[in-house]
Amino acid sequence: MLVAGFPAGSFAANCYIVAPAAGEECVIIDPGQDAEAGIDEILREHRLKPVAVLLTHGHLDHVWSVAPVCGAKDVPAFVHPDDRDLLSDPAKGLSLGPGQQLFGGLELTEPDDVRELSDGAEMELAGLRFTVDHAPGHTPGSVTFRTPATQELPDVMFSGDLLFAGSIGRTDLPGGSHEQILASLARVCLSMPDETAVLPGHGPQTTIGRERVTNPFLADTAPADGPHKGL
């Protein structure tokens, strides 16, 4: 599997391009602020053809470029219904003061083709299988995408802003819930094998095993189905 990524814009939200190999179809995950040029560079370098955009959640730093990217590539965007309204009204996900404008009056629109995600959905895209896990807490419609392990690679989880290396997503913005994010971490993340590679929405790659041992936010969070060791 080919995974290429870069931190997009001033928010440094990780945008990922995922494909079975160079010269194949691919999916784009979380095209954030000013992400178009970085995406096009990776597509040219690896001779990739996008077939879909996947969104881990609806916050502006992850969806800023979704409409222009989908429009230019003529591909659908996938988002959980609980965050869909943020595609056209991103201010709803931020704590703006009275009369405060979003980035000088920035306005976003939905892509022409938006498809909604559901918990546990299995999607076959670009020759890859993605499992969707609804993981509310950072936002009501936060999800993760994971691909199954192979003989060469462990499970891979694109965790959005649910889990970071050494931290977890913030819960103080509209729609956030500390209790929900802890439940999501236990159910979605801590039930995975230690070897699972975690590609987060911000910052460096990590593994479930590393976070299980070192992440202070997970110290008192037990997996939903009891202790789970790596294979």
mmCIF file of the C-alpha atoms, coordinates in Angstrom:
data_MODEL
# 
_entry.id   MODEL 
# 
loop_
_atom_site.group_PDB 
_atom_site.id 
_atom_site.type_symbol 
_atom_site.label_atom_id 
_atom_site.label_alt_id 
_atom_site.label_comp_id 
_atom_site.label_asym_id 
_atom_site.label_entity_id 
_atom_site.label_seq_id 
_atom_site.pdbx_PDB_ins_code 
_atom_site.Cartn_x 
_atom_site.Cartn_y 
_atom_site.Cartn_z 
_atom_site.occupancy 
_atom_site.B_iso_or_equiv 
_atom_site.pdbx_formal_charge 
_atom_site.auth_seq_id 
_atom_site.auth_comp_id 
_atom_site.auth_asym_id 
_atom_site.auth_atom_id 
_atom_site.pdbx_PDB_model_num 
ATOM 1   C CA . MET A 1 1   ? 0.000   0.000   0.000   1.00 0.00 ? 1   MET A CA 1 
ATOM 2   C CA . LEU A 1 2   ? 1.198   3.479   -0.879  1.00 0.00 ? 2   LEU A CA 1 
ATOM 3   C CA . VAL A 1 3   ? 0.496   6.247   1.649   1.00 0.00 ? 3   VAL A CA 1 
ATOM 4   C CA . ALA A 1 4   ? 1.743   9.779   1.011   1.00 0.00 ? 4   ALA A CA 1 
ATOM 5   C CA . GLY A 1 5   ? 0.850   12.788  3.087   1.00 0.00 ? 5   GLY A CA 1 
ATOM 6   C CA . PHE A 1 6   ? 1.664   16.347  4.053   1.00 0.00 ? 6   PHE A CA 1 
ATOM 7   C CA . PRO A 1 7   ? 0.535   18.947  6.623   1.00 0.00 ? 7   PRO A CA 1 
ATOM 8   C CA . ALA A 1 8   ? -1.802  21.341  4.847   1.00 0.00 ? 8   ALA A CA 1 
ATOM 9   C CA . GLY A 1 9   ? -1.948  25.079  5.467   1.00 0.00 ? 9   GLY A CA 1 
ATOM 10  C CA . SER A 1 10  ? -1.486  27.080  8.636   1.00 0.00 ? 10  SER A CA 1 
ATOM 11  C CA . PHE A 1 11  ? -3.359  24.459  10.685  1.00 0.00 ? 11  PHE A CA 1 
ATOM 12  C CA . ALA A 1 12  ? -0.904  21.714  9.617   1.00 0.00 ? 12  ALA A CA 1 
ATOM 13  C CA . ALA A 1 13  ? -3.736  19.182  9.282   1.00 0.00 ? 13  ALA A CA 1 
ATOM 14  C CA . ASN A 1 14  ? -2.420  16.004  7.704   1.00 0.00 ? 14  ASN A CA 1 
ATOM 15  C CA . CYS A 1 15  ? -3.779  15.258  4.244   1.00 0.00 ? 15  CYS A CA 1 
ATOM 16  C CA . TYR A 1 16  ? -3.213  11.686  3.050   1.00 0.00 ? 16  TYR A CA 1 
ATOM 17  C CA . ILE A 1 17  ? -3.309  10.061  -0.372  1.00 0.00 ? 17  ILE A CA 1 
ATOM 18  C CA . VAL A 1 18  ? -3.745  6.280   -0.227  1.00 0.00 ? 18  VAL A CA 1 
ATOM 19  C CA . ALA A 1 19  ? -3.394  3.772   -3.083  1.00 0.00 ? 19  ALA A CA 1 
ATOM 20  C CA . PRO A 1 20  ? -2.538  0.105   -3.599  1.00 0.00 ? 20  PRO A CA 1 
ATOM 21  C CA . ALA A 1 21  ? 0.608   1.138   -5.502  1.00 0.00 ? 21  ALA A CA 1 
ATOM 22  C CA . ALA A 1 22  ? 1.995   3.781   -7.857  1.00 0.00 ? 22  ALA A CA 1 
ATOM 23  C CA . GLY A 1 23  ? 0.081   4.118   -11.104 1.00 0.00 ? 23  GLY A CA 1 
ATOM 24  C CA . GLU A 1 24  ? -3.218  3.043   -9.516  1.00 0.00 ? 24  GLU A CA 1 
ATOM 25  C CA . GLU A 1 25  ? -6.436  4.665   -8.318  1.00 0.00 ? 25  GLU A CA 1 
ATOM 26  C CA . CYS A 1 26  ? -6.322  6.400   -4.933  1.00 0.00 ? 26  CYS A CA 1 
ATOM 27  C CA . VAL A 1 27  ? -8.385  8.098   -2.257  1.00 0.00 ? 27  VAL A CA 1 
ATOM 28  C CA . ILE A 1 28  ? -7.696  11.460  -0.642  1.00 0.00 ? 28  ILE A CA 1 
ATOM 29  C CA . ILE A 1 29  ? -8.242  11.845  3.105   1.00 0.00 ? 29  ILE A CA 1 
ATOM 30  C CA . ASP A 1 30  ? -8.885  15.267  4.692   1.00 0.00 ? 30  ASP A CA 1 
ATOM 31  C CA . PRO A 1 31  ? -7.922  17.922  2.095   1.00 0.00 ? 31  PRO A CA 1 
ATOM 32  C CA . GLY A 1 32  ? -7.359  20.899  4.389   1.00 0.00 ? 32  GLY A CA 1 
ATOM 33  C CA . GLN A 1 33  ? -6.359  24.504  3.862   1.00 0.00 ? 33  GLN A CA 1 
ATOM 34  C CA . ASP A 1 34  ? -4.677  25.164  0.495   1.00 0.00 ? 34  ASP A CA 1 
ATOM 35  C CA . ALA A 1 35  ? -4.216  21.433  -0.050  1.00 0.00 ? 35  ALA A CA 1 
ATOM 36  C CA . GLU A 1 36  ? -4.758  21.372  -3.811  1.00 0.00 ? 36  GLU A CA 1 
ATOM 37  C CA . ALA A 1 37  ? -1.141  21.978  -4.845  1.00 0.00 ? 37  ALA A CA 1 
ATOM 38  C CA . GLY A 1 38  ? 0.250   19.344  -2.491  1.00 0.00 ? 38  GLY A CA 1 
ATOM 39  C CA . ILE A 1 39  ? -2.327  16.814  -3.640  1.00 0.00 ? 39  ILE A CA 1 
ATOM 40  C CA . ASP A 1 40  ? -1.596  17.464  -7.318  1.00 0.00 ? 40  ASP A CA 1 
ATOM 41  C CA . GLU A 1 41  ? 2.140   17.090  -6.729  1.00 0.00 ? 41  GLU A CA 1 
ATOM 42  C CA . ILE A 1 42  ? 1.668   13.653  -5.125  1.00 0.00 ? 42  ILE A CA 1 
ATOM 43  C CA . LEU A 1 43  ? -0.756  12.544  -7.838  1.00 0.00 ? 43  LEU A CA 1 
ATOM 44  C CA . ARG A 1 44  ? 1.759   13.488  -10.543 1.00 0.00 ? 44  ARG A CA 1 
ATOM 45  C CA . GLU A 1 45  ? 4.722   11.943  -8.745  1.00 0.00 ? 45  GLU A CA 1 
ATOM 46  C CA . HIS A 1 46  ? 3.021   8.573   -8.244  1.00 0.00 ? 46  HIS A CA 1 
ATOM 47  C CA . ARG A 1 47  ? 0.771   8.644   -11.350 1.00 0.00 ? 47  ARG A CA 1 
ATOM 48  C CA . LEU A 1 48  ? -2.378  8.277   -9.266  1.00 0.00 ? 48  LEU A CA 1 
ATOM 49  C CA . LYS A 1 49  ? -6.033  8.782   -10.159 1.00 0.00 ? 49  LYS A CA 1 
ATOM 50  C CA . PRO A 1 50  ? -8.338  9.845   -7.282  1.00 0.00 ? 50  PRO A CA 1 
ATOM 51  C CA . VAL A 1 51  ? -11.738 8.206   -7.001  1.00 0.00 ? 51  VAL A CA 1 
ATOM 52  C CA . ALA A 1 52  ? -13.004 9.657   -3.697  1.00 0.00 ? 52  ALA A CA 1 
ATOM 53  C CA . VAL A 1 53  ? -12.346 12.066  -0.843  1.00 0.00 ? 53  VAL A CA 1 
ATOM 54  C CA . LEU A 1 54  ? -12.808 10.713  2.691   1.00 0.00 ? 54  LEU A CA 1 
ATOM 55  C CA . LEU A 1 55  ? -13.369 13.083  5.617   1.00 0.00 ? 55  LEU A CA 1 
ATOM 56  C CA . THR A 1 56  ? -12.593 12.102  9.205   1.00 0.00 ? 56  THR A CA 1 
ATOM 57  C CA . HIS A 1 57  ? -14.726 14.996  10.467  1.00 0.00 ? 57  HIS A CA 1 
ATOM 58  C CA . GLY A 1 58  ? -16.117 18.356  9.433   1.00 0.00 ? 58  GLY A CA 1 
ATOM 59  C CA . HIS A 1 59  ? -13.773 20.873  11.056  1.00 0.00 ? 59  HIS A CA 1 
ATOM 60  C CA . LEU A 1 60  ? -12.508 23.588  8.751   1.00 0.00 ? 60  LEU A CA 1 
ATOM 61  C CA . ASP A 1 61  ? -8.844  22.581  8.943   1.00 0.00 ? 61  ASP A CA 1 
ATOM 62  C CA . HIS A 1 62  ? -9.722  19.169  7.452   1.00 0.00 ? 62  HIS A CA 1 
ATOM 63  C CA . VAL A 1 63  ? -12.362 20.137  4.862   1.00 0.00 ? 63  VAL A CA 1 
ATOM 64  C CA . TRP A 1 64  ? -11.198 23.552  3.643   1.00 0.00 ? 64  TRP A CA 1 
ATOM 65  C CA . SER A 1 65  ? -10.366 22.301  0.120   1.00 0.00 ? 65  SER A CA 1 
ATOM 66  C CA . VAL A 1 66  ? -12.905 19.489  -0.228  1.00 0.00 ? 66  VAL A CA 1 
ATOM 67  C CA . ALA A 1 67  ? -15.224 21.289  -2.683  1.00 0.00 ? 67  ALA A CA 1 
ATOM 68  C CA . PRO A 1 68  ? -12.504 22.453  -5.102  1.00 0.00 ? 68  PRO A CA 1 
ATOM 69  C CA . VAL A 1 69  ? -10.678 19.108  -4.951  1.00 0.00 ? 69  VAL A CA 1 
ATOM 70  C CA . CYS A 1 70  ? -13.858 17.104  -5.586  1.00 0.00 ? 70  CYS A CA 1 
ATOM 71  C CA . GLY A 1 71  ? -14.915 19.505  -8.325  1.00 0.00 ? 71  GLY A CA 1 
ATOM 72  C CA . ALA A 1 72  ? -11.579 19.429  -10.123 1.00 0.00 ? 72  ALA A CA 1 
ATOM 73  C CA . LYS A 1 73  ? -11.266 15.635  -9.919  1.00 0.00 ? 73  LYS A CA 1 
ATOM 74  C CA . ASP A 1 74  ? -15.009 14.888  -10.378 1.00 0.00 ? 74  ASP A CA 1 
ATOM 75  C CA . VAL A 1 75  ? -15.099 12.585  -7.352  1.00 0.00 ? 75  VAL A CA 1 
ATOM 76  C CA . PRO A 1 76  ? -17.521 12.234  -4.404  1.00 0.00 ? 76  PRO A CA 1 
ATOM 77  C CA . ALA A 1 77  ? -16.858 13.259  -0.814  1.00 0.00 ? 77  ALA A CA 1 
ATOM 78  C CA . PHE A 1 78  ? -17.719 10.921  2.066   1.00 0.00 ? 78  PHE A CA 1 
ATOM 79  C CA . VAL A 1 79  ? -18.644 12.373  5.478   1.00 0.00 ? 79  VAL A CA 1 
ATOM 80  C CA . HIS A 1 80  ? -20.654 11.254  8.497   1.00 0.00 ? 80  HIS A CA 1 
ATOM 81  C CA . PRO A 1 81  ? -24.150 12.803  8.510   1.00 0.00 ? 81  PRO A CA 1 
ATOM 82  C CA . ASP A 1 82  ? -23.624 14.340  11.963  1.00 0.00 ? 82  ASP A CA 1 
ATOM 83  C CA . ASP A 1 83  ? -20.875 16.553  10.515  1.00 0.00 ? 83  ASP A CA 1 
ATOM 84  C CA . ARG A 1 84  ? -22.271 17.150  7.045   1.00 0.00 ? 84  ARG A CA 1 
ATOM 85  C CA . ASP A 1 85  ? -23.628 20.607  7.870   1.00 0.00 ? 85  ASP A CA 1 
ATOM 86  C CA . LEU A 1 86  ? -20.069 21.777  8.662   1.00 0.00 ? 86  LEU A CA 1 
ATOM 87  C CA . LEU A 1 87  ? -19.143 21.449  4.973   1.00 0.00 ? 87  LEU A CA 1 
ATOM 88  C CA . SER A 1 88  ? -21.243 24.497  4.140   1.00 0.00 ? 88  SER A CA 1 
ATOM 89  C CA . ASP A 1 89  ? -21.345 26.152  7.577   1.00 0.00 ? 89  ASP A CA 1 
ATOM 90  C CA . PRO A 1 90  ? -17.912 25.587  9.171   1.00 0.00 ? 90  PRO A CA 1 
ATOM 91  C CA . ALA A 1 91  ? -18.498 28.313  11.758  1.00 0.00 ? 91  ALA A CA 1 
ATOM 92  C CA . LYS A 1 92  ? -20.887 25.951  13.555  1.00 0.00 ? 92  LYS A CA 1 
ATOM 93  C CA . GLY A 1 93  ? -17.880 23.908  14.633  1.00 0.00 ? 93  GLY A CA 1 
ATOM 94  C CA . LEU A 1 94  ? -15.980 26.860  16.094  1.00 0.00 ? 94  LEU A CA 1 
ATOM 95  C CA . SER A 1 95  ? -16.441 29.122  19.089  1.00 0.00 ? 95  SER A CA 1 
ATOM 96  C CA . LEU A 1 96  ? -16.818 32.499  17.399  1.00 0.00 ? 96  LEU A CA 1 
ATOM 97  C CA . GLY A 1 97  ? -17.615 35.641  19.351  1.00 0.00 ? 97  GLY A CA 1 
ATOM 98  C CA . PRO A 1 98  ? -20.631 37.876  18.605  1.00 0.00 ? 98  PRO A CA 1 
ATOM 99  C CA . GLY A 1 99  ? -20.222 39.424  15.171  1.00 0.00 ? 99  GLY A CA 1 
ATOM 100 C CA . GLN A 1 100 ? -16.928 37.623  14.574  1.00 0.00 ? 100 GLN A CA 1 
ATOM 101 C CA . GLN A 1 101 ? -16.421 36.508  10.979  1.00 0.00 ? 101 GLN A CA 1 
ATOM 102 C CA . LEU A 1 102 ? -14.797 33.264  9.894   1.00 0.00 ? 102 LEU A CA 1 
ATOM 103 C CA . PHE A 1 103 ? -11.424 34.167  8.357   1.00 0.00 ? 103 PHE A CA 1 
ATOM 104 C CA . GLY A 1 104 ? -12.596 37.482  7.011   1.00 0.00 ? 104 GLY A CA 1 
ATOM 105 C CA . GLY A 1 105 ? -15.918 36.166  5.751   1.00 0.00 ? 105 GLY A CA 1 
ATOM 106 C CA . LEU A 1 106 ? -14.729 32.872  4.280   1.00 0.00 ? 106 LEU A CA 1 
ATOM 107 C CA . GLU A 1 107 ? -17.597 30.862  2.787   1.00 0.00 ? 107 GLU A CA 1 
ATOM 108 C CA . LEU A 1 108 ? -17.529 27.174  1.886   1.00 0.00 ? 108 LEU A CA 1 
ATOM 109 C CA . THR A 1 109 ? -19.920 25.045  -0.133  1.00 0.00 ? 109 THR A CA 1 
ATOM 110 C CA . GLU A 1 110 ? -20.639 21.329  -0.285  1.00 0.00 ? 110 GLU A CA 1 
ATOM 111 C CA . PRO A 1 111 ? -19.181 19.340  -3.165  1.00 0.00 ? 111 PRO A CA 1 
ATOM 112 C CA . ASP A 1 112 ? -21.725 18.391  -5.810  1.00 0.00 ? 112 ASP A CA 1 
ATOM 113 C CA . ASP A 1 113 ? -21.623 14.719  -4.776  1.00 0.00 ? 113 ASP A CA 1 
ATOM 114 C CA . VAL A 1 114 ? -21.699 14.065  -1.000  1.00 0.00 ? 114 VAL A CA 1 
ATOM 115 C CA . ARG A 1 115 ? -22.227 10.543  0.353   1.00 0.00 ? 115 ARG A CA 1 
ATOM 116 C CA . GLU A 1 116 ? -22.846 9.770   3.998   1.00 0.00 ? 116 GLU A CA 1 
ATOM 117 C CA . LEU A 1 117 ? -20.859 7.343   6.127   1.00 0.00 ? 117 LEU A CA 1 
ATOM 118 C CA . SER A 1 118 ? -22.255 4.922   8.695   1.00 0.00 ? 118 SER A CA 1 
ATOM 119 C CA . ASP A 1 119 ? -20.638 3.142   11.619  1.00 0.00 ? 119 ASP A CA 1 
ATOM 120 C CA . GLY A 1 120 ? -19.137 -0.201  10.644  1.00 0.00 ? 120 GLY A CA 1 
ATOM 121 C CA . ALA A 1 121 ? -19.480 0.404   6.903   1.00 0.00 ? 121 ALA A CA 1 
ATOM 122 C CA . GLU A 1 122 ? -17.070 -1.517  4.677   1.00 0.00 ? 122 GLU A CA 1 
ATOM 123 C CA . MET A 1 123 ? -16.057 0.457   1.596   1.00 0.00 ? 123 MET A CA 1 
ATOM 124 C CA . GLU A 1 124 ? -14.178 -0.853  -1.426  1.00 0.00 ? 124 GLU A CA 1 
ATOM 125 C CA . LEU A 1 125 ? -12.421 2.111   -3.011  1.00 0.00 ? 125 LEU A CA 1 
ATOM 126 C CA . ALA A 1 126 ? -9.376  2.262   -5.293  1.00 0.00 ? 126 ALA A CA 1 
ATOM 127 C CA . GLY A 1 127 ? -8.744  -1.433  -4.806  1.00 0.00 ? 127 GLY A CA 1 
ATOM 128 C CA . LEU A 1 128 ? -8.572  -1.037  -1.021  1.00 0.00 ? 128 LEU A CA 1 
ATOM 129 C CA . ARG A 1 129 ? -10.999 -1.902  1.779   1.00 0.00 ? 129 ARG A CA 1 
ATOM 130 C CA . PHE A 1 130 ? -11.766 0.741   4.392   1.00 0.00 ? 130 PHE A CA 1 
ATOM 131 C CA . THR A 1 131 ? -13.757 0.124   7.558   1.00 0.00 ? 131 THR A CA 1 
ATOM 132 C CA . VAL A 1 132 ? -15.553 3.158   9.000   1.00 0.00 ? 132 VAL A CA 1 
ATOM 133 C CA . ASP A 1 133 ? -15.801 3.533   12.778  1.00 0.00 ? 133 ASP A CA 1 
ATOM 134 C CA . HIS A 1 134 ? -17.978 6.319   14.151  1.00 0.00 ? 134 HIS A CA 1 
ATOM 135 C CA . ALA A 1 135 ? -15.938 7.936   16.936  1.00 0.00 ? 135 ALA A CA 1 
ATOM 136 C CA . PRO A 1 136 ? -17.750 10.984  18.378  1.00 0.00 ? 136 PRO A CA 1 
ATOM 137 C CA . GLY A 1 137 ? -16.222 13.230  20.999  1.00 0.00 ? 137 GLY A CA 1 
ATOM 138 C CA . HIS A 1 138 ? -14.071 15.646  19.018  1.00 0.00 ? 138 HIS A CA 1 
ATOM 139 C CA . THR A 1 139 ? -17.095 16.322  16.823  1.00 0.00 ? 139 THR A CA 1 
ATOM 140 C CA . PRO A 1 140 ? -20.445 14.490  16.697  1.00 0.00 ? 140 PRO A CA 1 
ATOM 141 C CA . GLY A 1 141 ? -19.607 13.023  13.283  1.00 0.00 ? 141 GLY A CA 1 
ATOM 142 C CA . SER A 1 142 ? -15.955 12.109  13.764  1.00 0.00 ? 142 SER A CA 1 
ATOM 143 C CA . VAL A 1 143 ? -14.937 8.811   12.183  1.00 0.00 ? 143 VAL A CA 1 
ATOM 144 C CA . THR A 1 144 ? -11.801 6.779   11.659  1.00 0.00 ? 144 THR A CA 1 
ATOM 145 C CA . PHE A 1 145 ? -10.873 4.780   8.571   1.00 0.00 ? 145 PHE A CA 1 
ATOM 146 C CA . ARG A 1 146 ? -8.889  1.575   8.876   1.00 0.00 ? 146 ARG A CA 1 
ATOM 147 C CA . THR A 1 147 ? -7.443  -0.853  6.388   1.00 0.00 ? 147 THR A CA 1 
ATOM 148 C CA . PRO A 1 148 ? -6.843  -4.508  7.300   1.00 0.00 ? 148 PRO A CA 1 
ATOM 149 C CA . ALA A 1 149 ? -3.452  -6.044  7.946   1.00 0.00 ? 149 ALA A CA 1 
ATOM 150 C CA . THR A 1 150 ? -1.629  -8.004  5.241   1.00 0.00 ? 150 THR A CA 1 
ATOM 151 C CA . GLN A 1 151 ? 1.385   -10.299 5.381   1.00 0.00 ? 151 GLN A CA 1 
ATOM 152 C CA . GLU A 1 152 ? 3.591   -7.264  4.777   1.00 0.00 ? 152 GLU A CA 1 
ATOM 153 C CA . LEU A 1 153 ? 1.762   -4.539  6.730   1.00 0.00 ? 153 LEU A CA 1 
ATOM 154 C CA . PRO A 1 154 ? -0.143  -4.193  10.023  1.00 0.00 ? 154 PRO A CA 1 
ATOM 155 C CA . ASP A 1 155 ? -3.598  -2.677  10.305  1.00 0.00 ? 155 ASP A CA 1 
ATOM 156 C CA . VAL A 1 156 ? -3.543  1.023   9.438   1.00 0.00 ? 156 VAL A CA 1 
ATOM 157 C CA . MET A 1 157 ? -5.890  3.515   11.107  1.00 0.00 ? 157 MET A CA 1 
ATOM 158 C CA . PHE A 1 158 ? -6.462  7.056   9.870   1.00 0.00 ? 158 PHE A CA 1 
ATOM 159 C CA . SER A 1 159 ? -7.566  8.484   13.205  1.00 0.00 ? 159 SER A CA 1 
ATOM 160 C CA . GLY A 1 160 ? -8.417  12.088  12.321  1.00 0.00 ? 160 GLY A CA 1 
ATOM 161 C CA . ASP A 1 161 ? -8.507  14.143  15.516  1.00 0.00 ? 161 ASP A CA 1 
ATOM 162 C CA . LEU A 1 162 ? -9.511  11.246  17.759  1.00 0.00 ? 162 LEU A CA 1 
ATOM 163 C CA . LEU A 1 163 ? -5.994  10.053  18.658  1.00 0.00 ? 163 LEU A CA 1 
ATOM 164 C CA . PHE A 1 164 ? -2.593  11.719  18.269  1.00 0.00 ? 164 PHE A CA 1 
ATOM 165 C CA . ALA A 1 165 ? 0.922   10.721  19.249  1.00 0.00 ? 165 ALA A CA 1 
ATOM 166 C CA . GLY A 1 166 ? 0.896   11.541  22.962  1.00 0.00 ? 166 GLY A CA 1 
ATOM 167 C CA . SER A 1 167 ? -2.485  13.260  22.980  1.00 0.00 ? 167 SER A CA 1 
ATOM 168 C CA . ILE A 1 168 ? -6.144  13.143  21.931  1.00 0.00 ? 168 ILE A CA 1 
ATOM 169 C CA . GLY A 1 169 ? -8.520  15.516  20.168  1.00 0.00 ? 169 GLY A CA 1 
ATOM 170 C CA . ARG A 1 170 ? -9.846  18.594  21.925  1.00 0.00 ? 170 ARG A CA 1 
ATOM 171 C CA . THR A 1 171 ? -13.411 18.514  23.205  1.00 0.00 ? 171 THR A CA 1 
ATOM 172 C CA . ASP A 1 172 ? -14.027 22.169  24.057  1.00 0.00 ? 172 ASP A CA 1 
ATOM 173 C CA . LEU A 1 173 ? -15.488 23.221  20.700  1.00 0.00 ? 173 LEU A CA 1 
ATOM 174 C CA . PRO A 1 174 ? -19.212 23.041  19.826  1.00 0.00 ? 174 PRO A CA 1 
ATOM 175 C CA . GLY A 1 175 ? -20.334 19.418  19.639  1.00 0.00 ? 175 GLY A CA 1 
ATOM 176 C CA . GLY A 1 176 ? -17.346 18.124  21.605  1.00 0.00 ? 176 GLY A CA 1 
ATOM 177 C CA . SER A 1 177 ? -17.659 15.769  24.573  1.00 0.00 ? 177 SER A CA 1 
ATOM 178 C CA . HIS A 1 178 ? -14.874 14.504  26.827  1.00 0.00 ? 178 HIS A CA 1 
ATOM 179 C CA . GLU A 1 179 ? -16.965 11.532  27.939  1.00 0.00 ? 179 GLU A CA 1 
ATOM 180 C CA . GLN A 1 180 ? -17.743 10.581  24.347  1.00 0.00 ? 180 GLN A CA 1 
ATOM 181 C CA . ILE A 1 181 ? -14.148 10.815  23.176  1.00 0.00 ? 181 ILE A CA 1 
ATOM 182 C CA . LEU A 1 182 ? -12.979 8.546   26.004  1.00 0.00 ? 182 LEU A CA 1 
ATOM 183 C CA . ALA A 1 183 ? -15.651 6.023   25.048  1.00 0.00 ? 183 ALA A CA 1 
ATOM 184 C CA . SER A 1 184 ? -14.609 6.270   21.387  1.00 0.00 ? 184 SER A CA 1 
ATOM 185 C CA . LEU A 1 185 ? -10.940 5.771   22.265  1.00 0.00 ? 185 LEU A CA 1 
ATOM 186 C CA . ALA A 1 186 ? -11.795 2.632   24.231  1.00 0.00 ? 186 ALA A CA 1 
ATOM 187 C CA . ARG A 1 187 ? -14.117 1.181   21.608  1.00 0.00 ? 187 ARG A CA 1 
ATOM 188 C CA . VAL A 1 188 ? -12.335 2.175   18.396  1.00 0.00 ? 188 VAL A CA 1 
ATOM 189 C CA . CYS A 1 189 ? -8.654  2.485   19.261  1.00 0.00 ? 189 CYS A CA 1 
ATOM 190 C CA . LEU A 1 190 ? -7.792  0.409   22.304  1.00 0.00 ? 190 LEU A CA 1 
ATOM 191 C CA . SER A 1 191 ? -9.549  -2.652  20.912  1.00 0.00 ? 191 SER A CA 1 
ATOM 192 C CA . MET A 1 192 ? -7.062  -2.732  18.011  1.00 0.00 ? 192 MET A CA 1 
ATOM 193 C CA . PRO A 1 193 ? -3.802  -4.750  18.044  1.00 0.00 ? 193 PRO A CA 1 
ATOM 194 C CA . ASP A 1 194 ? -0.699  -3.019  19.382  1.00 0.00 ? 194 ASP A CA 1 
ATOM 195 C CA . GLU A 1 195 ? 0.931   -3.174  15.940  1.00 0.00 ? 195 GLU A CA 1 
ATOM 196 C CA . THR A 1 196 ? -1.789  -1.023  14.363  1.00 0.00 ? 196 THR A CA 1 
ATOM 197 C CA . ALA A 1 197 ? -0.214  1.989   12.654  1.00 0.00 ? 197 ALA A CA 1 
ATOM 198 C CA . VAL A 1 198 ? -2.005  5.242   13.519  1.00 0.00 ? 198 VAL A CA 1 
ATOM 199 C CA . LEU A 1 199 ? -1.878  8.085   11.004  1.00 0.00 ? 199 LEU A CA 1 
ATOM 200 C CA . PRO A 1 200 ? -3.433  11.027  12.840  1.00 0.00 ? 200 PRO A CA 1 
ATOM 201 C CA . GLY A 1 201 ? -4.969  14.287  11.716  1.00 0.00 ? 201 GLY A CA 1 
ATOM 202 C CA . HIS A 1 202 ? -2.050  16.279  13.132  1.00 0.00 ? 202 HIS A CA 1 
ATOM 203 C CA . GLY A 1 203 ? 1.512   15.393  14.024  1.00 0.00 ? 203 GLY A CA 1 
ATOM 204 C CA . PRO A 1 204 ? 3.593   12.256  13.502  1.00 0.00 ? 204 PRO A CA 1 
ATOM 205 C CA . GLN A 1 205 ? 2.609   8.655   12.957  1.00 0.00 ? 205 GLN A CA 1 
ATOM 206 C CA . THR A 1 206 ? 2.363   6.384   15.975  1.00 0.00 ? 206 THR A CA 1 
ATOM 207 C CA . THR A 1 207 ? 1.038   2.927   16.940  1.00 0.00 ? 207 THR A CA 1 
ATOM 208 C CA . ILE A 1 208 ? -1.754  1.713   19.191  1.00 0.00 ? 208 ILE A CA 1 
ATOM 209 C CA . GLY A 1 209 ? 0.786   -0.116  21.353  1.00 0.00 ? 209 GLY A CA 1 
ATOM 210 C CA . ARG A 1 210 ? 2.893   2.992   21.883  1.00 0.00 ? 210 ARG A CA 1 
ATOM 211 C CA . GLU A 1 211 ? -0.131  5.087   22.809  1.00 0.00 ? 211 GLU A CA 1 
ATOM 212 C CA . ARG A 1 212 ? -1.494  2.396   25.091  1.00 0.00 ? 212 ARG A CA 1 
ATOM 213 C CA . VAL A 1 213 ? 1.714   2.602   27.142  1.00 0.00 ? 213 VAL A CA 1 
ATOM 214 C CA . THR A 1 214 ? 2.752   6.269   26.900  1.00 0.00 ? 214 THR A CA 1 
ATOM 215 C CA . ASN A 1 215 ? -0.308  8.415   26.165  1.00 0.00 ? 215 ASN A CA 1 
ATOM 216 C CA . PRO A 1 216 ? -1.401  10.042  29.451  1.00 0.00 ? 216 PRO A CA 1 
ATOM 217 C CA . PHE A 1 217 ? -4.994  10.419  28.235  1.00 0.00 ? 217 PHE A CA 1 
ATOM 218 C CA . LEU A 1 218 ? -5.341  6.670   27.795  1.00 0.00 ? 218 LEU A CA 1 
ATOM 219 C CA . ALA A 1 219 ? -3.959  5.637   31.183  1.00 0.00 ? 219 ALA A CA 1 
ATOM 220 C CA . ASP A 1 220 ? -7.406  5.147   32.746  1.00 0.00 ? 220 ASP A CA 1 
ATOM 221 C CA . THR A 1 221 ? -9.252  4.135   29.587  1.00 0.00 ? 221 THR A CA 1 
ATOM 222 C CA . ALA A 1 222 ? -9.932  0.407   29.254  1.00 0.00 ? 222 ALA A CA 1 
ATOM 223 C CA . PRO A 1 223 ? -10.839 -1.240  25.945  1.00 0.00 ? 223 PRO A CA 1 
ATOM 224 C CA . ALA A 1 224 ? -14.555 -1.727  25.505  1.00 0.00 ? 224 ALA A CA 1 
ATOM 225 C CA . ASP A 1 225 ? -14.098 -5.495  25.200  1.00 0.00 ? 225 ASP A CA 1 
ATOM 226 C CA . GLY A 1 226 ? -11.426 -5.896  27.887  1.00 0.00 ? 226 GLY A CA 1 
ATOM 227 C CA . PRO A 1 227 ? -7.621  -6.029  27.606  1.00 0.00 ? 227 PRO A CA 1 
ATOM 228 C CA . HIS A 1 228 ? -6.332  -6.587  24.088  1.00 0.00 ? 228 HIS A CA 1 
ATOM 229 C CA . LYS A 1 229 ? -2.767  -7.585  23.287  1.00 0.00 ? 229 LYS A CA 1 
ATOM 230 C CA . GLY A 1 230 ? -0.972  -7.426  19.976  1.00 0.00 ? 230 GLY A CA 1 
ATOM 231 C CA . LEU A 1 231 ? -0.843  -10.509 17.769  1.00 0.00 ? 231 LEU A CA 1 
# 
